[in-house]
Amino acid sequence: MISDCSPFLKGVMLGSTVFALITMLGHIKLGHRNRMHHHEHHHLQAPNKEEVLKMSEAERVELSNSIRVYCIILVTPQDVSLWAAVKETWAKHCDKAEFFSSEYVEVLESVTVNETDTWLMMKQASIYAFNTYKDQYNWFFLAYPTTFAVIENLKYFLLRKDPSQPFYLGHTELSGSHEYVSVDGGVVLSIESMKRFNRLLTVSPSECPEEERGIWRMSEDLLLAHCLRYEEVLAENAEDEEGKNLFNTKTIGMFMKEAITDYPKDIVEGCCSDMAITFSRLTPDEMHVMMYGVYRLRAFGHFFNDALVFFTSKRF
């Protein structure tokens, strides 16, 4: 995987020459390293492990059962290999996962939205998901098929979060003076956020851009942020106790390559959080490698005693 990485600084020199202009126009994504961000914004941290260990068994079971995650994966017929890889790997760990495509693909059981524009697909998928499952799930996870997600880590992160509050979270970035969550790393919306987003789409659709258009095309994550901000739903960055990002917009290989340069004496620690939730830009082969590493590989003589166990309808 490391051999597939592109250098972290690729394009930075070119970008710096037009930084002021692009920032003013507000249509470029400003990347972050995997450490703490250098601008002020909302930070949501994972629960303290010691607090979880102090919970009673009954409280742990109740919490485990209360977190229900519905996964929305946006795909196209051209993504069939990625689509299949996601279906065979991490999507099985969602309480329910559905693939939304511009065309119906019977073998992969897609939900057809009759749109080719990604932003329009996202809106149609959100309306469908909320109207169909609003009484069954309290968290909605939106992702591309190039994303690998560890759903158990997501549920752990959400333990002390209130889904009745209006916020959405993931890997936040800046566009001008506004923050948004990058869809590349996956987006998590509380049920209240989904309620407000759908209310806007159905009651006041003119307040939410219809499609990606214009000379300076806004990406779907910026459009989503625009609509949610109108409904007073703000972007939150998810991180661990050390300030490391939990939602990542690169592969592990890319982070490892950066850590070799930045933290040569402690590469693994310098790379990523041990409670990471997502990695992105994966190929189908890398998806299966991640599945093996996360759910199958164990080091003999090392014992893992998790305080909580999350179950879905499928067993592995």
Residue pairs with C-beta under 8 A, 6 or more apart in sequence:
1 251
1 252
1 253
1 256
1 286
1 289
2 253
2 256
2 257
3 253
4 251
4 253
4 283
4 286
5 251
5 253
5 254
5 256
5 257
6 254
7 257
8 254
8 257
8 258
15 22
15 28
22 28
23 30
23 176
24 176
25 176
25 216
26 175
26 176
26 177
26 178
27 175
27 216
27 217
27 218
27 222
28 175
29 173
29 175
29 182
29 219
29 221
30 173
30 174
30 175
31 173
31 249
32 171
32 173
32 245
33 258
34 244
34 245
34 248
34 255
34 258
34 271
34 272
34 273
35 243
35 244
36 239
36 243
36 244
37 172
37 237
39 174
41 172
41 179
41 235
41 237
42 167
42 172
42 179
42 234
42 235
42 236
42 237
43 236
43 237
43 239
43 243
44 157
44 161
44 167
44 169
44 236
44 237
44 238
44 239
45 238
45 239
45 240
45 241
46 156
46 157
46 238
46 239
46 240
46 241
46 246
46 275
47 156
47 157
47 159
47 160
48 241
49 307
52 60
52 159
52 307
52 308
53 307
55 63
55 307
60 307
60 308
63 159
63 308
64 155
64 308
64 309
64 310
64 311
66 138
67 138
67 139
67 155
67 158
67 159
67 310
68 95
68 136
68 137
68 138
68 139
69 94
69 95
69 137
69 139
69 140
69 141
69 151
69 154
69 155
69 158
70 94
70 95
70 96
70 97
70 98
70 129
70 133
70 136
70 137
70 139
70 140
70 141
71 91
71 94
71 96
71 97
71 98
71 140
71 141
71 143
71 149
71 151
72 98
72 100
72 125
72 126
72 129
72 140
72 141
72 142
72 143
73 83
73 86
73 91
73 97
73 98
73 99
73 100
73 143
73 144
73 145
74 100
74 118
74 121
74 122
74 125
74 142
74 143
74 144
74 145
75 82
75 83
75 99
75 100
75 101
75 110
75 144
75 145
76 101
76 102
76 103
76 116
77 101
77 102
77 103
77 105
79 145
80 105
80 108
81 284
82 145
82 146
82 283
82 284
82 287
83 99
83 101
83 105
83 108
83 145
84 108
84 284
85 145
85 284
85 287
85 288
86 99
86 145
86 147
86 287
87 97
87 99
87 108
88 288
88 291
89 148
89 287
89 288
89 290
89 291
90 148
90 149
90 150
90 151
90 287
90 290
90 291
91 97
92 312
92 314
92 316
93 149
93 150
93 151
93 152
93 312
93 314
94 141
94 151
94 312
95 137
95 312
95 313
96 133
96 136
96 137
98 110
98 111
98 129
99 108
99 109
99 110
99 111
99 145
100 110
100 111
100 112
100 113
100 121
100 124
100 125
100 128
101 110
101 111
101 112
101 113
102 112
102 113
102 114
102 115
102 116
102 121
103 110
103 112
104 110
104 112
111 125
111 128
113 120
113 121
113 124
113 125
113 128
114 124
115 121
115 124
117 211
117 212
118 212
118 220
119 209
119 211
119 212
119 220
119 223
119 224
120 210
120 211
122 142
122 183
122 220
122 224
123 201
123 208
125 142
126 140
126 142
126 194
126 197
126 198
126 201
127 198
127 201
127 202
129 140
129 194
130 140
130 194
130 195
130 197
130 198
131 198
134 191
134 194
134 195
137 191
138 163
138 190
138 191
139 154
139 158
139 163
139 188
139 189
139 190
139 191
140 188
140 189
140 191
140 194
141 149
141 151
141 154
141 186
141 187
141 188
142 183
142 186
142 187
142 188
142 189
143 149
143 183
143 186
143 187
143 278
144 183
144 184
144 280
146 184
146 280
146 281
146 282
147 184
147 185
147 186
147 278
147 279
147 280
147 282
148 278
148 279
148 280
148 282
148 286
148 287
148 290
148 291
149 186
149 277
149 278
150 276
150 277
150 278
150 294
151 310
151 312
152 310
153 246
153 275
153 276
153 277
154 188
154 277
155 310
156 275
156 308
156 310
157 238
157 246
157 275
157 277
158 188
159 308
161 190
162 190
163 190
163 191
163 192
164 190
164 191
164 192
165 190
165 192
166 190
166 192
166 193
166 196
166 231
166 232
166 233
166 234
167 190
167 193
167 233
167 234
167 235
167 236
168 181
168 187
168 188
168 189
168 190
168 193
168 228
168 233
168 234
168 235
168 236
169 181
169 187
169 188
169 235
169 236
169 237
169 238
169 247
170 181
170 182
170 183
170 185
170 186
170 187
170 188
170 235
170 237
170 238
170 247
170 278
171 181
171 182
171 184
171 185
171 186
171 237
171 238
171 245
171 247
171 248
171 249
171 278
172 179
172 180
172 181
172 182
172 235
172 236
172 237
173 179
173 180
173 181
173 182
175 222
175 225
178 225
178 229
179 225
179 234
179 235
180 221
180 222
180 224
180 225
180 235
181 187
181 221
181 224
181 225
181 235
181 236
181 247
182 221
182 247
182 249
183 219
183 220
183 221
183 224
184 221
184 249
184 280
184 281
185 245
185 247
185 248
185 249
185 278
185 280
186 247
186 277
186 278
186 280
187 221
187 224
188 238
189 197
193 228
193 231
193 233
196 228
196 231
196 232
196 233
197 227
197 228
197 231
197 233
199 231
200 207
200 208
200 227
200 230
200 231
201 208
201 227
207 227
207 230
208 223
208 226
208 227
208 230
209 218
209 223
209 226
209 227
212 218
212 219
212 220
212 223
218 226
225 235
228 234
228 235
237 245
238 245
238 246
238 247
238 277
239 245
239 246
239 273
240 246
240 273
240 274
240 275
242 273
244 272
244 273
244 276
245 273
245 276
246 273
246 275
246 276
246 277
246 278
247 277
247 278
248 255
248 272
248 276
248 278
248 279
248 280
249 280
249 281
250 279
250 280
250 281
251 279
251 280
251 281
251 282
251 286
252 271
252 272
252 279
252 290
254 281
255 271
255 272
256 267
256 271
258 271
259 267
259 268
259 270
259 271
260 267
262 270
263 269
263 270
263 271
279 290
282 290
295 316
298 304
